[in-house]
Amino acid sequence: MKENENLPQITYIFTIFFLTLGPMKTIPVFYKIALNLEQKDRFRLALKSSLIAALLSVLIALIGLNILDTWKVSLDAILIVGGIFLFVQAFEIVSHFSGSSTPQASPIQENKPLRLLAISPLAVPVIITPYGVVAILLFMSIARNNLSLEITIFGLLLLIMALNFIGMLLATNIMRWVGVATLQIIGWILAILQAGLAVDSILKAFKNLGLITKS
C-alpha cells in the first residue's frame, strides 16, 4: 500500500478491524449473556464493554507501537506475522462453521456482576481478540511517521467500537430475525475475504524483501 492510495488503504484497514474486532462475533455472545437481563442492564452492559474495549484498543495502539520501535521490528516482519495470524483466524472460523440453533442464556454468567461481564468475556476476549491485537499492531506499524494515518486508525478503532455497541443494543432483534446460522454464513464469507487479505499482506512483505518479483 502506498501513501497516495488513501482510500483503498482506509477500506483495507476498516475491513480487517471489522473482521477481527467487530460486532459479527460480539452479537451472539452478548445475546447469550444478556438474554435474561432487563433492558436498562443490557444498555449498561453494552456501553461499559464498548468503552472498556475502546480504551484497550487505543492503549494497545499506543503502547504496542512504542514497543515495536524499541525492539526495532521491521514493517515487513509485522506484515508477515500479521498475515499468518489473520489467516489462522480465518481458517478457524471456516473450520468451525456450523448451523447451530439460537444460543440459550448461560447459567455460568447469570450471577456475575455486570461490571465484570463487561470486562470478561465481552471486552476481552470477545471484542478485543488476539487477532485484533495483531491487526492493531500491524496497521500502527504501517502508519509509522504518518500522523494522518495514525489518526485515521484511531478513528476507525473508535468506529468499530461504536458498531459493537450498536450491535449489542440490537442483538435481540438481530438474533430473532437473522439467527445464528445466517450470522455464521456471513462470518464464513467474511473469513474467506480475511484469508485473502492475509495472504496479500504476506505477499507485500515478500515483494518488499525481493523474495518475489514485483508485478
C-alpha positions as CSV (number, residue, x, y, z in Angstrom):
1,M,0.0,0.0,0.0
2,K,1.4,3.4,-1.0
3,E,0.8,6.6,0.8
4,N,-1.2,8.1,-2.1
5,E,-3.6,5.2,-2.0
6,N,-5.5,6.6,0.9
7,L,-9.0,5.4,0.1
8,P,-8.1,1.7,-0.6
9,Q,-5.9,1.8,2.5
10,I,-8.6,3.0,4.7
11,T,-11.0,0.5,3.3
12,Y,-8.5,-2.3,3.8
13,I,-7.9,-1.2,7.5
14,F,-11.6,-0.9,8.2
15,T,-12.2,-4.4,6.7
16,I,-9.6,-6.1,8.9
17,F,-10.7,-4.2,12.0
18,F,-14.3,-5.2,11.3
19,L,-13.4,-8.9,10.9
20,T,-11.1,-9.1,14.0
21,L,-12.7,-6.5,16.4
22,G,-16.2,-6.0,15.0
23,P,-19.7,-6.9,16.0
24,M,-20.1,-10.2,14.0
25,K,-18.7,-12.2,16.8
26,T,-19.9,-9.9,19.6
27,I,-23.6,-10.0,18.9
28,P,-24.2,-13.8,19.5
29,V,-22.2,-13.8,22.7
30,F,-23.9,-10.6,24.1
31,Y,-27.3,-12.1,23.2
32,K,-26.5,-15.2,25.1
33,I,-25.2,-13.4,28.2
34,A,-27.9,-10.7,28.3
35,L,-30.9,-12.9,27.4
36,N,-32.4,-12.6,30.9
37,L,-31.3,-9.1,31.7
38,E,-33.6,-6.1,31.8
39,Q,-33.3,-3.5,29.0
40,K,-31.5,-1.0,31.2
41,D,-29.0,-3.6,32.3
42,R,-28.4,-4.6,28.7
43,F,-27.7,-1.0,27.8
44,R,-25.3,-0.6,30.7
45,L,-23.5,-3.8,29.9
46,A,-23.2,-2.9,26.2
47,L,-22.0,0.6,27.0
48,K,-19.4,-0.5,29.6
49,S,-18.0,-3.3,27.5
50,S,-17.7,-1.0,24.4
51,L,-16.0,1.8,26.4
52,I,-13.5,-0.7,28.0
53,A,-12.8,-2.2,24.6
54,A,-12.3,1.2,23.1
55,L,-9.8,2.2,25.8
56,L,-7.9,-1.1,25.5
57,S,-7.7,-0.7,21.7
58,V,-6.2,2.8,22.0
59,L,-3.7,1.7,24.7
60,I,-2.7,-1.3,22.6
61,A,-2.1,1.0,19.6
62,L,0.0,3.5,21.7
63,I,2.0,1.1,23.8
64,G,2.4,-1.6,21.1
65,L,3.9,0.9,18.6
66,N,6.4,2.1,21.2
67,I,7.4,-1.5,21.9
68,L,7.9,-2.2,18.2
69,D,10.0,0.9,17.8
70,T,12.1,-0.1,20.9
71,W,12.7,-3.6,19.6
72,K,13.2,-2.2,16.0
73,V,10.8,-4.7,14.5
74,S,10.6,-4.2,10.7
75,L,7.4,-3.5,8.9
76,D,7.9,-6.5,6.6
77,A,8.2,-8.7,9.7
78,I,4.9,-7.4,11.1
79,L,3.3,-7.8,7.6
80,I,4.3,-11.5,7.6
81,V,3.4,-12.3,11.2
82,G,0.2,-10.3,10.9
83,G,-0.8,-12.1,7.7
84,I,-0.1,-15.5,9.3
85,F,-2.2,-14.8,12.4
86,L,-5.1,-13.3,10.3
87,F,-5.0,-16.4,8.0
88,V,-5.1,-18.7,11.0
89,Q,-8.1,-16.9,12.4
90,A,-9.9,-17.1,9.1
91,F,-9.1,-20.9,8.9
92,E,-10.5,-21.4,12.4
93,I,-13.7,-19.6,11.5
94,V,-14.3,-21.7,8.4
95,S,-13.3,-25.0,10.1
96,H,-15.7,-24.4,13.0
97,F,-18.6,-23.4,10.8
98,S,-21.9,-25.0,12.0
99,G,-25.6,-24.2,11.8
100,S,-26.4,-24.5,15.5
101,S,-29.7,-23.1,16.9
102,T,-30.1,-19.8,18.7
103,P,-28.0,-19.9,21.9
104,Q,-29.6,-20.0,25.3
105,A,-28.7,-18.0,28.4
106,S,-25.5,-19.2,30.1
107,P,-26.1,-20.1,33.7
108,I,-22.4,-19.6,34.4
109,Q,-22.8,-15.9,33.7
110,E,-26.2,-15.2,35.3
111,N,-24.8,-14.2,38.8
112,K,-21.7,-12.4,37.6
113,P,-21.8,-8.6,38.2
114,L,-22.3,-6.5,35.1
115,R,-19.0,-4.7,35.6
116,L,-17.1,-8.0,35.5
117,L,-19.1,-9.3,32.5
118,A,-18.2,-6.0,30.7
119,I,-14.5,-6.8,31.2
120,S,-14.7,-10.5,30.6
121,P,-15.8,-12.1,28.5
122,L,-17.2,-9.2,26.5
123,A,-14.3,-6.6,26.2
124,V,-11.7,-9.4,26.4
125,P,-11.6,-11.7,24.6
126,V,-14.9,-11.3,22.6
127,I,-14.3,-7.8,21.3
128,I,-10.5,-7.4,21.7
129,T,-9.3,-10.7,20.3
130,P,-5.7,-11.8,20.0
131,Y,-6.1,-11.4,16.2
132,G,-7.4,-7.9,16.7
133,V,-4.3,-7.0,18.7
134,V,-2.2,-8.3,15.8
135,A,-4.2,-6.2,13.4
136,I,-3.8,-3.0,15.5
137,L,0.0,-3.6,15.7
138,L,0.1,-4.3,12.0
139,F,-1.5,-1.0,10.9
140,M,0.2,1.1,13.6
141,S,3.5,-0.2,12.1
142,I,2.4,0.8,8.6
143,A,1.4,4.2,9.9
144,R,4.9,4.9,11.4
145,N,5.8,8.6,10.9
146,N,2.4,9.2,9.2
147,L,0.4,11.3,11.7
148,S,-2.6,11.5,9.4
149,L,-2.8,7.7,9.0
150,E,-2.3,7.2,12.7
151,I,-5.3,9.5,13.5
152,T,-7.3,7.6,10.9
153,I,-6.5,4.3,12.6
154,F,-7.6,5.6,15.9
155,G,-10.8,6.9,14.3
156,L,-11.5,3.6,12.7
157,L,-11.0,1.8,16.0
158,L,-13.5,4.0,17.7
159,L,-15.9,3.5,14.8
160,I,-15.6,-0.3,15.2
161,M,-16.3,0.0,19.0
162,A,-19.3,2.1,18.2
163,L,-20.6,-0.6,15.8
164,N,-20.0,-3.2,18.6
165,F,-22.2,-1.0,20.9
166,I,-24.9,-0.6,18.3
167,G,-24.8,-4.4,17.5
168,M,-25.2,-5.3,21.2
169,L,-28.1,-2.9,21.6
170,L,-29.8,-4.5,18.6
171,A,-28.7,-8.1,19.5
172,T,-32.1,-9.4,20.4
173,N,-33.7,-8.2,17.2
174,I,-30.8,-9.3,15.1
175,M,-30.8,-12.8,16.6
176,R,-34.6,-13.2,16.3
177,W,-34.8,-12.0,12.7
178,V,-31.4,-13.1,11.3
179,G,-30.4,-16.0,13.5
180,V,-27.2,-17.8,14.4
181,A,-27.0,-19.8,11.1
182,T,-27.2,-16.7,8.9
183,L,-24.6,-14.9,11.0
184,Q,-22.3,-17.9,10.7
185,I,-22.7,-17.9,7.0
186,I,-21.9,-14.2,6.8
187,G,-18.9,-14.8,9.1
188,W,-17.8,-17.7,6.9
189,I,-17.9,-15.5,3.8
190,L,-16.0,-12.7,5.6
191,A,-13.4,-15.2,6.8
192,I,-12.6,-16.1,3.2
193,L,-12.1,-12.4,2.5
194,Q,-9.9,-12.1,5.5
195,A,-7.8,-15.1,4.3
196,G,-7.3,-13.3,1.0
197,L,-6.2,-10.1,2.7
198,A,-3.9,-12.1,5.0
199,V,-2.2,-13.7,2.0
200,D,-1.9,-10.3,0.3
201,S,-0.2,-8.9,3.4
202,I,2.4,-11.6,3.3
203,L,2.9,-11.2,-0.5
204,K,3.5,-7.5,0.0
205,A,6.3,-8.2,2.5
206,F,7.8,-10.8,0.2
207,K,7.8,-8.2,-2.6
208,N,9.4,-5.6,-0.4
209,L,12.1,-8.1,0.6
210,G,12.8,-9.0,-3.0
211,L,11.7,-12.7,-2.5
212,I,9.3,-12.5,-5.4
213,T,9.1,-10.3,-8.4
214,K,7.0,-7.2,-8.2
215,S,4.1,-7.0,-10.6
